Amino acid sequence: MSSLDEALSFVLRNEDAHLSGVVTEDSGGRTRFGIAERFHPDLGDEFYLVPREVALKMAREIYRRNYWAVIHGDEVRDPAVAAKLLDMAVNMGVRQAVTLCQRAVNAMLEFPIMEDGALGPRSLAAINGCDGVPLAAHLCEVCAAFYRHLAEVRPEMQRYLAGWLTRAALIPYESERSSGAGLALPAVTKPRELLKTDDMDMHGRARSFEDSSLSLRDISV
């Protein structure tokens, strides 16, 4: 089964690639290790003031409790699928990520499951019944479709599309990850046709998180 630390390493590659722990200010308020104040108002000041190592442990617990546990990451058979689903949940919210995952699964099933954004036993069984390699590819496709739809219905978001598509196209592969313990960053595949990354910040995150008052977690398709 899948490991939180391996999956979290993939997420942090997008959120804080160098594990710097630098606190940024954006539309989500203060943000550290991808944890935005707007979505976690109960954190208070401590998380943003403590040393990097302490904040990283706190961030790991937030990711475990609020995202990994909700998507049943420990029960997802394929590590690449689990890591991709976690990254989607962090980027666009758990319900939207699960809905898109169900959509990706339905592209591979003869008898589709309900696309309701709830990862119950039937959805989990369907995910684990799919070949992980094509499912991970389908997850990339549904993510890209979501971002394109967002840019279409919100023209002001068009400027961020290239960065979002770059993130959508990244696939973690278990065999290429570091064999070390902890939060070593894994290798990821490069998409066959990468779009320009002018709309990504220095850490590889779409600039919408820094420049836009509209969060992906507030949008569904």
VEXKE-370344 format. One record per residue (C-alpha): x, y, z; residue in one letter. Coordinates in steps of 0.1 Angstrom, whole numbers, padded with zeros to 4 digits, always signed. Layout:
REM VEXKE-370344
XYZA ...
This chain:
REM VEXKE-370344
+0000+0000+0000M +0009+0036-0002S +0031+0058+0021S +0022+0092+0033L +0058+0104+0034D +0064+0094-0002E +0032+0110-0014A +0039+0141+0007L +0073+0144-0008S +0056+0147-0042F +0032+0173-0030V +0059+0194-0014L +0078+0193-0047R +0050+0216-0059N +0045+0236-0027E +0080+0242-0014D +0105+0223-0035A +0135+0231-0013H +0117+0226+0020L +0127+0261+0029S +0098+0267+0052G +0096+0303+0041V +0064+0320+0050V +0047+0338+0021T +0017+0361+0020E -0009+0356-0007D -0047+0355-0012S -0048+0326+0012G -0031+0346+0039G +0001+0334+0053R +0013+0302+0037T +0040+0277+0048R +0048+0243+0033F +0016+0248+0012G -0006+0252+0043I -0026+0284+0038A -0040+0303+0067E -0073+0309+0050R -0081+0272+0049F -0066+0264+0084H -0076+0294+0106P -0072+0274+0137D -0034+0273+0134L -0028+0307+0149G +0006+0323+0148D +0026+0293+0161E +0029+0274+0128F +0043+0305+0110Y +0068+0314+0137L +0083+0281+0149V +0116+0268+0134P +0114+0251+0100R +0118+0215+0113E +0090+0220+0138V +0067+0236+0112A +0074+0207+0088L +0063+0182+0113K +0032+0202+0120M +0025+0205+0082A +0029+0167+0079R +0002+0162+0106E -0022+0186+0088I -0017+0168+0055Y -0022+0135+0072R -0054+0145+0091R -0071+0168+0066N -0061+0152+0033Y -0044+0118+0034W -0069+0103+0059A -0099+0117+0040V -0087+0101+0007I -0078+0069+0025H -0043+0072+0012G -0030+0043+0032D -0056+0020+0015E -0048+0031-0021V -0029+0002-0037R -0008+0021-0062D +0017+0047-0046P +0017+0069-0077A -0021+0071-0078V -0021+0079-0040A +0005+0106-0044A -0013+0122-0074K -0046+0121-0056L -0031+0138-0025L -0015+0165-0047D -0049+0171-0063M -0067+0173-0030A -0042+0198-0017V -0044+0219-0048N -0082+0219-0054M -0098+0205-0023G -0106+0169-0014V -0142+0168-0028R -0131+0181-0062Q -0101+0158-0063A -0121+0128-0055V -0148+0137-0081T -0121+0139-0107L -0105+0106-0096C -0139+0089-0099Q -0142+0104-0134R -0108+0090-0142A -0117+0056-0129V -0149+0056-0149N -0129+0061-0181A -0115+0026-0173M -0145+0007-0160L -0173-0011-0178E -0197-0003-0149F -0191+0033-0137P -0192+0045-0101I -0209+0076-0089M -0190+0108-0093E -0201+0123-0060D -0168+0134-0044G -0171+0109-0016A -0144+0083-0014L -0163+0054+0001G -0156+0016-0001P -0170+0012-0036R -0148+0040-0050S -0118+0028-0032L -0123-0007-0045A -0127+0007-0080A -0095+0027-0077I -0076-0003-0065N -0091-0025-0092G -0075-0003-0119C -0040-0006-0134D -0021+0022-0117G -0001+0033-0147V -0031+0042-0170P -0051+0055-0140L -0023+0080-0131A -0023+0091-0167A -0061+0096-0166H -0057+0116-0134L -0035+0139-0153C -0060+0142-0181E -0090+0150-0158V -0069+0176-0139C -0059+0193-0171A -0096+0193-0183A -0106+0209-0149F -0080+0236-0153Y -0090+0243-0189R -0127+0245-0179H -0118+0269-0151L -0098+0292-0175A -0127+0291-0199E -0154+0300-0175V -0132+0325-0156R -0112+0343-0184P -0092+0362-0158E -0077+0329-0148M -0064+0322-0183Q -0030+0337-0174R -0025+0309-0148Y -0034+0280-0171L +0001+0271-0183A +0013+0267-0147G -0017+0246-0137W -0013+0223-0167L +0024+0218-0158T +0014+0207-0124R -0014+0185-0137A +0010+0167-0160A +0034+0156-0133L +0033+0119-0124I +0051+0104-0095P +0067+0069-0100Y +0075+0047-0071E +0106+0031-0088S +0122+0065-0093E +0117+0078-0058R +0145+0082-0034S +0151+0051-0012S +0159+0073+0017G +0134+0078+0046A +0116+0109+0055G +0107+0137+0031L +0133+0132+0003A +0118+0146-0029L +0109+0119-0055P +0117+0120-0092A +0088+0128-0114V +0082+0123-0151T +0082+0152-0175K +0051+0155-0196P +0056+0148-0233R +0046+0183-0242E +0053+0208-0214L +0036+0241-0218L +0055+0273-0209K +0059+0278-0172T +0058+0316-0172D +0028+0315-0148D +0046+0295-0122M +0065+0309-0093D +0101+0300-0082M +0088+0270-0063H +0068+0255-0091G +0034+0266-0078R +0008+0282-0100A +0009+0319-0093R -0028+0320-0087S -0021+0311-0051F -0001+0343-0048E -0019+0367-0071D -0055+0357-0072S -0083+0360-0046S -0100+0330-0062L -0089+0296-0048S -0092+0264-0067L -0108+0249-0036R -0138+0272-0041D -0145+0259-0076I -0161+0227-0089S -0169+0214-0123V 
